[in-house]
Amino acid sequence: MEKKCFKLGKQKSDKFKVKDGHSMDQATCFQYYNPVILEYIESRI
């Protein structure tokens, strides 16, 4: 099963398909990784 990945808009019902890597960090499927990445960067400083 393929996981759907969307970028949310201003309204809760606004969902936009992620078409390129530039928007990937704002996508719903990527939100789990944001704190993990920040923790890694913090550990490297």
PyMOL Python script that loads the backbone (N, CA, C, O; Angstrom):
from pymol import cmd

cmd.read_pdbstr("""\
ATOM      1  N   MET A   1       0.835  -1.181   0.000  1.00  0.00           N
ATOM      2  CA  MET A   1       0.000   0.000   0.000  1.00  0.00           C
ATOM      3  C   MET A   1       0.882   1.247   0.000  1.00  0.00           C
ATOM      4  O   MET A   1       1.788   1.374   0.824  1.00  0.00           O
ATOM      5  N   GLU A   2       0.623   2.133  -0.895  1.00  0.00           N
ATOM      6  CA  GLU A   2       1.402   3.353  -1.027  1.00  0.00           C
ATOM      7  C   GLU A   2       0.880   4.411  -0.059  1.00  0.00           C
ATOM      8  O   GLU A   2      -0.325   4.649   0.023  1.00  0.00           O
ATOM      9  N   LYS A   3       1.797   5.042   0.671  1.00  0.00           N
ATOM     10  CA  LYS A   3       1.403   6.083   1.607  1.00  0.00           C
ATOM     11  C   LYS A   3       1.239   7.397   0.846  1.00  0.00           C
ATOM     12  O   LYS A   3       2.108   7.788   0.067  1.00  0.00           O
ATOM     13  N   LYS A   4       0.124   8.065   1.078  1.00  0.00           N
ATOM     14  CA  LYS A   4      -0.130   9.340   0.407  1.00  0.00           C
ATOM     15  C   LYS A   4       0.613  10.455   1.128  1.00  0.00           C
ATOM     16  O   LYS A   4       0.704  10.466   2.355  1.00  0.00           O
ATOM     17  N   CYS A   5       1.131  11.371   0.364  1.00  0.00           N
ATOM     18  CA  CYS A   5       1.914  12.461   0.910  1.00  0.00           C
ATOM     19  C   CYS A   5       1.338  13.779   0.386  1.00  0.00           C
ATOM     20  O   CYS A   5       1.282  14.004  -0.823  1.00  0.00           O
ATOM     21  N   PHE A   6       0.915  14.639   1.302  1.00  0.00           N
ATOM     22  CA  PHE A   6       0.303  15.898   0.924  1.00  0.00           C
ATOM     23  C   PHE A   6       0.941  17.063   1.654  1.00  0.00           C
ATOM     24  O   PHE A   6       1.503  16.906   2.737  1.00  0.00           O
ATOM     25  N   LYS A   7       0.847  18.210   1.057  1.00  0.00           N
ATOM     26  CA  LYS A   7       1.193  19.460   1.717  1.00  0.00           C
ATOM     27  C   LYS A   7      -0.134  20.120   2.071  1.00  0.00           C
ATOM     28  O   LYS A   7      -0.985  20.316   1.203  1.00  0.00           O
ATOM     29  N   LEU A   8      -0.307  20.460   3.331  1.00  0.00           N
ATOM     30  CA  LEU A   8      -1.561  21.036   3.768  1.00  0.00           C
ATOM     31  C   LEU A   8      -1.605  22.529   3.489  1.00  0.00           C
ATOM     32  O   LEU A   8      -0.580  23.209   3.531  1.00  0.00           O
ATOM     33  N   GLY A   9      -2.796  23.030   3.203  1.00  0.00           N
ATOM     34  CA  GLY A   9      -2.991  24.448   2.933  1.00  0.00           C
ATOM     35  C   GLY A   9      -3.493  25.183   4.159  1.00  0.00           C
ATOM     36  O   GLY A   9      -3.418  24.670   5.275  1.00  0.00           O
ATOM     37  N   LYS A  10      -4.002  26.380   3.950  1.00  0.00           N
ATOM     38  CA  LYS A  10      -4.500  27.204   5.057  1.00  0.00           C
ATOM     39  C   LYS A  10      -5.738  26.590   5.706  1.00  0.00           C
ATOM     40  O   LYS A  10      -5.886  26.628   6.927  1.00  0.00           O
ATOM     41  N   GLN A  11      -6.620  26.029   4.892  1.00  0.00           N
ATOM     42  CA  GLN A  11      -7.818  25.370   5.407  1.00  0.00           C
ATOM     43  C   GLN A  11      -7.480  23.905   5.687  1.00  0.00           C
ATOM     44  O   GLN A  11      -6.629  23.316   5.020  1.00  0.00           O
ATOM     45  N   LYS A  12      -8.143  23.340   6.658  1.00  0.00           N
ATOM     46  CA  LYS A  12      -7.891  21.943   7.016  1.00  0.00           C
ATOM     47  C   LYS A  12      -8.167  21.003   5.851  1.00  0.00           C
ATOM     48  O   LYS A  12      -7.543  19.949   5.730  1.00  0.00           O
ATOM     49  N   SER A  13      -9.104  21.391   4.998  1.00  0.00           N
ATOM     50  CA  SER A  13      -9.473  20.537   3.870  1.00  0.00           C
ATOM     51  C   SER A  13      -8.555  20.710   2.649  1.00  0.00           C
ATOM     52  O   SER A  13      -8.651  19.941   1.692  1.00  0.00           O
ATOM     53  N   ASP A  14      -7.673  21.709   2.678  1.00  0.00           N
ATOM     54  CA  ASP A  14      -6.749  21.940   1.554  1.00  0.00           C
ATOM     55  C   ASP A  14      -5.611  20.932   1.603  1.00  0.00           C
ATOM     56  O   ASP A  14      -4.850  20.889   2.570  1.00  0.00           O
ATOM     57  N   LYS A  15      -5.500  20.134   0.570  1.00  0.00           N
ATOM     58  CA  LYS A  15      -4.407  19.166   0.453  1.00  0.00           C
ATOM     59  C   LYS A  15      -3.851  19.258  -0.956  1.00  0.00           C
ATOM     60  O   LYS A  15      -4.599  19.231  -1.934  1.00  0.00           O
ATOM     61  N   PHE A  16      -2.535  19.368  -1.051  1.00  0.00           N
ATOM     62  CA  PHE A  16      -1.884  19.469  -2.346  1.00  0.00           C
ATOM     63  C   PHE A  16      -0.860  18.352  -2.464  1.00  0.00           C
ATOM     64  O   PHE A  16      -0.111  18.090  -1.523  1.00  0.00           O
ATOM     65  N   LYS A  17      -0.827  17.695  -3.614  1.00  0.00           N
ATOM     66  CA  LYS A  17       0.162  16.648  -3.843  1.00  0.00           C
ATOM     67  C   LYS A  17       1.557  17.255  -3.862  1.00  0.00           C
ATOM     68  O   LYS A  17       1.761  18.355  -4.374  1.00  0.00           O
ATOM     69  N   VAL A  18       2.495  16.538  -3.307  1.00  0.00           N
ATOM     70  CA  VAL A  18       3.893  16.967  -3.316  1.00  0.00           C
ATOM     71  C   VAL A  18       4.495  16.495  -4.634  1.00  0.00           C
ATOM     72  O   VAL A  18       4.589  15.296  -4.894  1.00  0.00           O
ATOM     73  N   LYS A  19       4.896  17.449  -5.454  1.00  0.00           N
ATOM     74  CA  LYS A  19       5.385  17.104  -6.798  1.00  0.00           C
ATOM     75  C   LYS A  19       6.899  17.190  -6.928  1.00  0.00           C
ATOM     76  O   LYS A  19       7.468  16.680  -7.893  1.00  0.00           O
ATOM     77  N   ASP A  20       7.557  17.832  -5.964  1.00  0.00           N
ATOM     78  CA  ASP A  20       9.009  17.955  -6.052  1.00  0.00           C
ATOM     79  C   ASP A  20       9.632  17.929  -4.658  1.00  0.00           C
ATOM     80  O   ASP A  20       8.930  18.022  -3.651  1.00  0.00           O
ATOM     81  N   GLY A  21      10.924  17.804  -4.616  1.00  0.00           N
ATOM     82  CA  GLY A  21      11.630  17.733  -3.342  1.00  0.00           C
ATOM     83  C   GLY A  21      11.656  19.025  -2.560  1.00  0.00           C
ATOM     84  O   GLY A  21      11.910  19.008  -1.356  1.00  0.00           O
ATOM     85  N   HIS A  22      11.402  20.141  -3.207  1.00  0.00           N
ATOM     86  CA  HIS A  22      11.447  21.433  -2.521  1.00  0.00           C
ATOM     87  C   HIS A  22      10.327  21.569  -1.495  1.00  0.00           C
ATOM     88  O   HIS A  22      10.476  22.313  -0.526  1.00  0.00           O
ATOM     89  N   SER A  23       9.240  20.887  -1.679  1.00  0.00           N
ATOM     90  CA  SER A  23       8.104  20.958  -0.749  1.00  0.00           C
ATOM     91  C   SER A  23       8.049  19.758   0.194  1.00  0.00           C
ATOM     92  O   SER A  23       7.186  19.705   1.071  1.00  0.00           O
ATOM     93  N   MET A  24       8.934  18.820   0.031  1.00  0.00           N
ATOM     94  CA  MET A  24       8.870  17.576   0.799  1.00  0.00           C
ATOM     95  C   MET A  24       8.945  17.811   2.305  1.00  0.00           C
ATOM     96  O   MET A  24       8.270  17.107   3.055  1.00  0.00           O
ATOM     97  N   ASP A  25       9.731  18.765   2.772  1.00  0.00           N
ATOM     98  CA  ASP A  25       9.864  18.982   4.207  1.00  0.00           C
ATOM     99  C   ASP A  25       8.575  19.479   4.853  1.00  0.00           C
ATOM    100  O   ASP A  25       8.428  19.401   6.072  1.00  0.00           O
ATOM    101  N   GLN A  26       7.655  19.979   4.064  1.00  0.00           N
ATOM    102  CA  GLN A  26       6.378  20.469   4.583  1.00  0.00           C
ATOM    103  C   GLN A  26       5.262  19.450   4.420  1.00  0.00           C
ATOM    104  O   GLN A  26       4.125  19.717   4.811  1.00  0.00           O
ATOM    105  N   ALA A  27       5.556  18.313   3.864  1.00  0.00           N
ATOM    106  CA  ALA A  27       4.545  17.307   3.571  1.00  0.00           C
ATOM    107  C   ALA A  27       4.176  16.506   4.816  1.00  0.00           C
ATOM    108  O   ALA A  27       4.972  16.370   5.744  1.00  0.00           O
ATOM    109  N   THR A  28       2.963  15.982   4.815  1.00  0.00           N
ATOM    110  CA  THR A  28       2.466  15.226   5.966  1.00  0.00           C
ATOM    111  C   THR A  28       3.286  13.968   6.232  1.00  0.00           C
ATOM    112  O   THR A  28       3.491  13.607   7.390  1.00  0.00           O
ATOM    113  N   CYS A  29       3.752  13.304   5.201  1.00  0.00           N
ATOM    114  CA  CYS A  29       4.500  12.063   5.384  1.00  0.00           C
ATOM    115  C   CYS A  29       5.919  12.310   5.904  1.00  0.00           C
ATOM    116  O   CYS A  29       6.587  11.369   6.333  1.00  0.00           O
ATOM    117  N   PHE A  30       6.382  13.548   5.872  1.00  0.00           N
ATOM    118  CA  PHE A  30       7.741  13.883   6.281  1.00  0.00           C
ATOM    119  C   PHE A  30       7.796  14.467   7.688  1.00  0.00           C
ATOM    120  O   PHE A  30       8.881  14.579   8.258  1.00  0.00           O
ATOM    121  N   GLN A  31       6.654  14.841   8.261  1.00  0.00           N
ATOM    122  CA  GLN A  31       6.631  15.543   9.541  1.00  0.00           C
ATOM    123  C   GLN A  31       7.269  14.752  10.671  1.00  0.00           C
ATOM    124  O   GLN A  31       7.820  15.349  11.596  1.00  0.00           O
ATOM    125  N   TYR A  32       7.213  13.442  10.624  1.00  0.00           N
ATOM    126  CA  TYR A  32       7.856  12.622  11.650  1.00  0.00           C
ATOM    127  C   TYR A  32       9.358  12.885  11.699  1.00  0.00           C
ATOM    128  O   TYR A  32       9.956  12.879  12.775  1.00  0.00           O
ATOM    129  N   TYR A  33       9.964  13.115  10.549  1.00  0.00           N
ATOM    130  CA  TYR A  33      11.415  13.231  10.471  1.00  0.00           C
ATOM    131  C   TYR A  33      11.960  14.579  10.919  1.00  0.00           C
ATOM    132  O   TYR A  33      13.138  14.663  11.266  1.00  0.00           O
ATOM    133  N   ASN A  34      11.168  15.622  10.926  1.00  0.00           N
ATOM    134  CA  ASN A  34      11.666  16.944  11.302  1.00  0.00           C
ATOM    135  C   ASN A  34      12.342  16.959  12.672  1.00  0.00           C
ATOM    136  O   ASN A  34      13.474  17.433  12.761  1.00  0.00           O
ATOM    137  N   PRO A  35      11.710  16.464  13.753  1.00  0.00           N
ATOM    138  CA  PRO A  35      12.397  16.463  15.049  1.00  0.00           C
ATOM    139  C   PRO A  35      13.624  15.553  15.066  1.00  0.00           C
ATOM    140  O   PRO A  35      14.610  15.854  15.739  1.00  0.00           O
ATOM    141  N   VAL A  36      13.570  14.452  14.335  1.00  0.00           N
ATOM    142  CA  VAL A  36      14.703  13.526  14.283  1.00  0.00           C
ATOM    143  C   VAL A  36      15.906  14.208  13.630  1.00  0.00           C
ATOM    144  O   VAL A  36      17.032  14.081  14.110  1.00  0.00           O
ATOM    145  N   ILE A  37      15.667  14.917  12.557  1.00  0.00           N
ATOM    146  CA  ILE A  37      16.731  15.627  11.853  1.00  0.00           C
ATOM    147  C   ILE A  37      17.292  16.746  12.723  1.00  0.00           C
ATOM    148  O   ILE A  37      18.508  16.921  12.805  1.00  0.00           O
ATOM    149  N   LEU A  38      16.414  17.501  13.369  1.00  0.00           N
ATOM    150  CA  LEU A  38      16.877  18.578  14.251  1.00  0.00           C
ATOM    151  C   LEU A  38      17.712  18.039  15.408  1.00  0.00           C
ATOM    152  O   LEU A  38      18.715  18.643  15.787  1.00  0.00           O
ATOM    153  N   GLU A  39      17.303  16.914  15.963  1.00  0.00           N
ATOM    154  CA  GLU A  39      18.066  16.292  17.045  1.00  0.00           C
ATOM    155  C   GLU A  39      19.449  15.869  16.550  1.00  0.00           C
ATOM    156  O   GLU A  39      20.442  16.039  17.257  1.00  0.00           O
ATOM    157  N   TYR A  40      19.512  15.323  15.345  1.00  0.00           N
ATOM    158  CA  TYR A  40      20.797  14.926  14.773  1.00  0.00           C
ATOM    159  C   TYR A  40      21.697  16.138  14.568  1.00  0.00           C
ATOM    160  O   TYR A  40      22.876  16.100  14.921  1.00  0.00           O
ATOM    161  N   ILE A  41      21.163  17.197  14.009  1.00  0.00           N
ATOM    162  CA  ILE A  41      21.959  18.412  13.782  1.00  0.00           C
ATOM    163  C   ILE A  41      22.458  18.973  15.094  1.00  0.00           C
ATOM    164  O   ILE A  41      23.615  19.378  15.206  1.00  0.00           O
ATOM    165  N   GLU A  42      21.575  18.998  16.098  1.00  0.00           N
ATOM    166  CA  GLU A  42      21.966  19.498  17.409  1.00  0.00           C
ATOM    167  C   GLU A  42      23.111  18.682  18.001  1.00  0.00           C
ATOM    168  O   GLU A  42      24.000  19.240  18.643  1.00  0.00           O
ATOM    169  N   SER A  43      23.096  17.378  17.794  1.00  0.00           N
ATOM    170  CA  SER A  43      24.137  16.521  18.342  1.00  0.00           C
ATOM    171  C   SER A  43      25.475  16.725  17.637  1.00  0.00           C
ATOM    172  O   SER A  43      26.526  16.411  18.196  1.00  0.00           O
ATOM    173  N   ARG A  44      25.443  17.247  16.416  1.00  0.00           N
ATOM    174  CA  ARG A  44      26.658  17.447  15.639  1.00  0.00           C
ATOM    175  C   ARG A  44      27.308  18.812  15.876  1.00  0.00           C
ATOM    176  O   ARG A  44      28.449  19.038  15.471  1.00  0.00           O
ATOM    177  N   ILE A  45      26.587  19.713  16.525  1.00  0.00           N
ATOM    178  CA  ILE A  45      27.115  21.078  16.755  1.00  0.00           C
ATOM    179  C   ILE A  45      27.970  21.093  17.996  1.00  0.00           C
ATOM    180  O   ILE A  45      28.506  22.139  18.364  1.00  0.00           O
TER     181      ILE A  45
END
""", "prot")
cmd.dss("prot")
cmd.show_as("cartoon", "prot")
cmd.util.cbc("prot")
cmd.orient("prot")
